Amino acid sequence: MDVSETKPFVIREGLTAAQRDAAAALFWQAFRRKLHLPMWPRHRALVFLKMQISPEHAIVALDRTGQVIGLAGYKTRQGAFVSGGLHDLHKVYGRFGGVWRGALLSVFERELEPGVMMMDGICVDASWRGHGIGSALLDAVKIRARGLNCLRIQLNVVDTNPKARALYLRQGFQVARVEDIWPLHWIYGFRRSDVMYCEL
């Protein structure tokens, strides 16, 4: 789907095989502060992400040369943009490394309610922020969610990302509840996250 041919970017559903590396790098760039301890070092995090990315659960923004400059991953009953369990962590980090990383990553697991699309992450390349890519991706996510007969979209936004929170509020999301992870905030780099919903 193209949001607008007059903009310096286009929005497409899905990832090609050639775009997986760029998508993994962009995802890590956006969420490395939160995922640093559970998934470091960077090169192994990228290996894990490239292995676990599900191309059909992504919407991407591409510049005119076809480079990935933004993406929105989502989770439905049919699968998630980034998945993987202990077995997959063991492949990349070894048995011991996989166990404790799996325990830390379990903090981000959310129960998927019927009729809900859950955002797996939305990110925009730092050099492209301010061009409306985040809004365009969310518009495309809403279209995709309606096409899948979802009734609402859910996401979490951390207290260290007020710009993203403001974007979601402009896009019609409302705060359902606040989750506090104290005393684990020193591990993940944030203390609270807002659980937000957008009714479709």
C-alpha positions in Angstrom: 0.0 0.0 0.0 1.3 3.5 -0.9 0.2 6.2 1.5 1.2 9.0 -0.8 3.3 9.2 -4.0 4.0 12.9 -3.3 6.0 12.2 -0.1 9.7 11.2 -0.1 8.7 7.8 1.2 6.2 5.0 0.5 4.5 2.5 2.9 4.4 -1.1 2.0 3.1 -4.3 3.7 5.7 -7.0 4.5 9.4 -7.3 4.2 11.5 -8.8 1.4 14.4 -11.1 2.1 16.8 -8.3 1.2 15.3 -6.0 3.8 15.6 -8.3 6.8 19.1 -7.0 7.8 18.0 -3.4 7.6 14.8 -4.1 9.5 16.7 -5.9 12.3 19.2 -3.0 12.6 16.5 -0.4 12.7 14.6 -2.4 15.4 17.7 -2.7 17.5 18.5 1.0 17.0 15.1 2.0 18.3 14.9 -0.4 21.3 18.5 -1.1 22.2 18.2 0.9 25.5 15.3 -1.3 26.6 16.8 -4.6 25.2 20.5 -4.0 25.9 21.0 -6.2 28.9 18.7 -9.1 27.8 20.0 -9.2 24.2 23.6 -7.9 24.2 26.1 -8.0 22.5 24.8 -6.2 19.5 26.0 -8.6 16.9 24.2 -11.5 18.6 21.1 -9.4 19.1 21.0 -8.8 15.3 21.5 -12.5 14.6 18.6 -13.3 16.8 16.3 -10.6 15.4 17.1 -11.6 11.8 16.3 -15.2 12.6 13.0 -14.4 14.3 11.5 -11.6 12.2 8.3 -12.5 10.5 8.1 -10.5 7.3 4.4 -10.8 6.9 3.8 -9.1 10.3 5.5 -5.9 9.3 4.6 -2.7 7.6 7.6 -0.7 6.3 8.4 2.8 5.2 10.9 2.9 2.3 12.8 5.9 0.8 12.9 6.4 -3.0 15.8 4.0 -3.3 14.0 1.2 -1.5 15.9 1.5 1.8 14.0 0.7 5.0 13.6 3.9 7.0 10.7 2.9 9.2 8.8 -0.1 10.3 5.8 -1.2 12.4 5.7 -4.7 13.6 2.5 -6.3 15.0 1.2 -9.4 16.7 -2.1 -11.2 16.0 -3.4 -14.7 16.7 -1.6 -15.7 13.4 1.9 -14.7 14.6 4.2 -11.9 15.7 6.8 -9.6 14.0 9.4 -10.9 16.5 8.9 -14.2 18.2 11.2 -16.9 19.5 11.4 -18.9 22.7 14.1 -20.5 24.9 15.1 -22.9 22.2 15.8 -20.0 19.8 17.7 -18.0 22.4 19.8 -21.1 23.1 20.9 -21.2 19.5 22.3 -17.7 19.6 23.4 -17.3 23.3 24.0 -20.8 24.5 22.0 -22.7 27.1 23.0 -20.6 30.1 22.8 -17.3 28.3 19.4 -18.2 26.8 17.9 -19.1 30.2 18.6 -15.8 31.9 17.9 -13.7 28.8 14.6 -15.5 28.4 13.7 -14.6 32.0 14.4 -11.0 31.4 12.6 -10.8 28.1 9.5 -12.4 29.6 8.8 -9.1 31.3 7.6 -7.8 27.8 5.3 -10.7 27.1 1.6 -9.7 26.9 -1.5 -11.8 26.7 -3.2 -11.3 23.4 -6.9 -10.7 23.8 -9.4 -11.8 21.2 -10.0 -9.1 18.5 -6.8 -7.2 19.4 -3.8 -6.4 17.3 -0.8 -5.8 19.5 2.1 -3.6 18.3 5.4 -5.3 18.4 7.2 -2.0 17.9 7.3 1.0 15.7 10.5 2.8 14.8 11.8 5.4 12.4 15.4 5.9 11.3 16.8 8.9 13.3 17.7 10.8 10.1 14.1 10.6 8.9 12.2 11.7 12.0 9.9 14.7 11.6 8.7 13.6 8.1 5.4 12.1 9.2 6.6 8.5 8.9 5.4 7.4 12.3 1.9 8.8 11.6 1.9 7.1 8.1 2.9 3.8 9.6 0.2 4.0 12.3 -2.4 4.9 9.6 -1.3 1.8 7.7 -1.4 -0.4 10.8 -5.1 0.7 11.4 -6.0 -0.3 7.8 -4.3 -3.6 8.3 -6.0 -4.2 11.6 -9.4 -3.5 10.1 -8.6 -5.9 7.3 -8.0 -8.6 9.8 -11.3 -7.8 11.6 -9.5 -6.6 14.7 -11.5 -4.3 17.0 -8.7 -2.5 18.7 -4.9 -2.0 18.6 -2.8 -2.2 21.8 0.7 -1.0 22.5 3.0 -0.1 25.3 5.0 3.1 25.5 7.7 3.7 28.1 8.0 6.8 30.2 11.4 7.7 28.6 9.7 8.1 25.2 7.3 11.1 25.6 7.4 11.9 21.8 6.1 8.5 20.9 3.4 8.8 23.6 2.3 12.2 22.2 2.1 10.7 18.7 -0.1 7.9 19.9 -2.4 10.3 21.6 -2.7 12.3 18.4 -3.5 9.1 16.6 -6.5 8.4 18.8 -4.9 6.1 21.4 -6.0 6.3 25.0 -4.2 5.2 28.2 -5.8 2.1 29.7 -3.4 1.6 32.6 0.1 2.3 33.8 2.5 -0.6 34.5 5.4 0.0 37.0 8.4 -2.3 36.8 10.3 -1.0 39.9 12.7 -2.3 41.1 13.8 -3.7 37.7 14.0 -0.2 36.1 17.8 -0.2 36.3 17.8 -3.3 34.0 15.6 -1.9 31.2 16.2 1.9 31.4 12.6 2.9 32.2 10.4 2.6 35.2 6.8 2.9 33.8 5.0 2.1 30.7 1.5 3.2 29.5 -0.7 0.5 28.1 -2.6 2.2 25.3 -5.6 1.2 23.1 -7.1 2.6 19.9 -10.6 1.4 19.1 -11.2 0.7 15.4 
